[in-house]
Amino acid sequence: MKKDIFEAEIVVQENRIRVVHVGNTDYISLTDLARYANPSEPKIPIYAWMRNKDVLAYLGLWEKLNNKNFKGHEFETFMNEAGKNSFYMSPQKWIKETNAVGIISKSGNNGGTYACSDIALEFASWLSPEFKLYVIQKFQHLKEMLLIRKKWNGMLIEYFQKLII
């Protein structure tokens, strides 16, 4: 069964942020959010954020609540290492080692790192509480517009079905 995929974009404080809706989950581009803090090297804020022990605890809890295939043992290993100067975490490492689903990452052209809205908004808050608030407002507006569009499409289909019958 192919999942429905819808792509959109919001603009927050002159930053273009991609949003992808896959199945029933919204993913927001962490790469685009990170450009708010570092336009030329967005991976740097993402990596710095993922080194934080509190962030790992949040990501681990999110996965435990939403992912039956989450590798909790690997997560505990990361939690024990977090906080050390030698500790390093990347989205790809997190996904590979823990079987995470809340973050997705694709290398190359048109690639980037995306996270479900819960995680992406946590990252936006880490970047700037003000920025997070603007992201929430634009994201909610996008969701409202998509809902209106969906209702209109349903009404049009219903109208044309009545014409055919």
C-alpha positions as CSV (number, residue, x, y, z in Angstrom):
1,M,0.0,0.0,0.0
2,K,1.5,3.3,-1.1
3,K,1.3,6.1,1.5
4,D,-0.1,9.5,0.5
5,I,2.6,12.1,0.3
6,F,1.9,15.8,0.3
7,E,4.7,18.5,0.2
8,A,4.2,22.1,1.2
9,E,6.3,25.0,2.4
10,I,5.9,27.7,5.1
11,V,7.9,30.9,5.4
12,V,9.0,31.9,8.9
13,Q,11.0,35.1,9.4
14,E,12.2,34.9,5.7
15,N,13.2,31.2,6.1
16,R,11.6,28.7,3.8
17,I,10.7,25.5,5.7
18,R,9.6,22.4,3.9
19,V,6.8,20.3,5.4
20,V,6.0,16.8,4.1
21,H,2.9,14.9,5.1
22,V,3.4,11.1,4.8
23,G,0.4,8.9,5.7
24,N,-0.9,10.4,8.9
25,T,2.4,12.1,10.0
26,D,3.7,15.6,9.3
27,Y,7.5,16.0,9.0
28,I,9.1,19.4,9.2
29,S,12.6,20.0,7.7
30,L,15.2,20.2,10.5
31,T,17.7,21.3,7.9
32,D,15.5,24.3,6.9
33,L,14.8,25.2,10.6
34,A,18.6,25.0,11.3
35,R,19.2,27.6,8.6
36,Y,17.7,30.1,10.9
37,A,20.8,29.7,13.1
38,N,23.4,28.8,10.5
39,P,22.4,29.5,6.9
40,S,25.6,28.1,5.4
41,E,26.1,24.9,7.5
42,P,22.7,23.8,8.8
43,K,24.0,20.4,10.0
44,I,26.0,22.1,12.7
45,P,23.0,23.2,14.8
46,I,21.4,19.8,14.3
47,Y,24.4,17.9,15.5
48,A,24.9,20.2,18.5
49,W,21.3,19.8,19.5
50,M,21.4,16.0,19.2
51,R,24.5,15.9,21.6
52,N,22.4,17.2,24.4
53,K,21.4,14.6,27.0
54,D,18.0,16.2,27.6
55,V,17.3,16.1,23.8
56,L,18.3,12.4,23.7
57,A,15.9,11.7,26.6
58,Y,13.1,13.5,24.7
59,L,13.9,11.6,21.4
60,G,14.0,8.3,23.3
61,L,10.7,8.9,25.1
62,W,9.1,10.0,21.8
63,E,10.3,6.8,20.1
64,K,9.2,4.6,23.1
65,L,5.7,6.0,22.9
66,N,5.4,5.9,19.0
67,N,7.7,3.2,17.7
68,K,7.2,-0.5,18.7
69,N,10.5,-1.3,16.9
70,F,12.6,1.2,18.8
71,K,15.9,-0.3,20.1
72,G,15.8,0.8,23.7
73,H,19.1,-0.9,24.6
74,E,21.0,1.2,22.0
75,F,19.3,4.3,23.3
76,E,20.5,3.6,26.9
77,T,24.0,3.2,25.6
78,F,23.7,6.7,24.0
79,M,22.3,8.1,27.2
80,N,25.3,6.8,29.2
81,E,27.7,8.5,26.7
82,A,25.9,11.8,26.3
83,G,27.5,14.7,28.0
84,K,31.1,13.5,27.4
85,N,33.2,15.7,25.2
86,S,33.8,12.7,22.9
87,F,30.1,12.0,22.4
88,Y,28.9,12.6,18.9
89,M,25.4,12.1,17.5
90,S,24.0,12.7,14.0
91,P,20.5,12.0,12.6
92,Q,21.8,9.1,10.5
93,K,23.5,7.5,13.5
94,W,20.4,7.9,15.7
95,I,18.2,6.4,13.0
96,K,20.5,3.5,12.2
97,E,21.4,2.5,15.7
98,T,17.9,2.9,17.4
99,N,15.6,2.1,14.4
100,A,14.1,5.6,15.0
101,V,11.0,6.7,13.0
102,G,10.6,10.2,14.4
103,I,13.5,11.6,12.3
104,I,14.2,10.8,8.7
105,S,17.3,11.8,6.8
106,K,18.3,11.6,3.1
107,S,21.7,12.5,1.7
108,G,22.4,14.2,-1.6
109,N,20.4,16.6,-3.8
110,N,16.9,17.3,-2.5
111,G,18.0,15.6,0.7
112,G,17.8,16.8,4.2
113,T,16.8,15.9,7.7
114,Y,13.1,15.9,8.7
115,A,11.4,15.2,11.9
116,C,7.8,14.7,13.0
117,S,6.2,17.9,14.1
118,D,6.6,17.1,17.9
119,I,10.4,16.7,17.5
120,A,10.8,19.5,15.0
121,L,9.1,22.0,17.2
122,E,11.3,20.9,20.1
123,F,14.3,21.7,17.9
124,A,12.8,25.1,16.9
125,S,12.4,25.9,20.6
126,W,16.1,25.1,21.2
127,L,17.0,27.4,18.3
128,S,14.9,30.3,19.7
129,P,11.6,30.4,21.6
130,E,10.5,33.3,19.5
131,F,11.3,31.4,16.3
132,K,9.3,28.4,17.6
133,L,6.2,30.4,18.2
134,Y,6.3,31.8,14.6
135,V,6.9,28.2,13.3
136,I,3.9,26.9,15.3
137,Q,1.6,29.7,13.9
138,K,2.6,29.2,10.3
139,F,2.4,25.4,10.7
140,Q,-1.1,25.6,12.2
141,H,-2.2,27.9,9.4
142,L,-0.9,25.4,6.8
143,K,-2.8,22.6,8.5
144,E,-6.0,24.7,8.5
145,M,-5.6,25.5,4.8
146,L,-5.1,21.8,4.0
147,L,-8.2,20.9,6.0
148,I,-10.3,23.5,4.1
149,R,-8.9,22.2,0.8
150,K,-9.7,18.6,1.8
151,K,-13.3,19.6,2.7
152,W,-13.7,21.5,-0.6
153,N,-12.4,18.5,-2.6
154,G,-14.9,16.2,-0.7
155,M,-17.7,18.6,-1.5
156,L,-16.8,18.8,-5.2
157,I,-16.6,15.0,-5.5
158,E,-20.0,14.7,-3.8
159,Y,-21.4,17.3,-6.1
160,F,-20.2,15.6,-9.3
161,Q,-21.3,12.2,-8.1
162,K,-24.8,13.6,-7.7
163,L,-24.6,15.0,-11.2
164,I,-23.6,11.6,-12.6
165,I,-26.4,9.7,-10.8
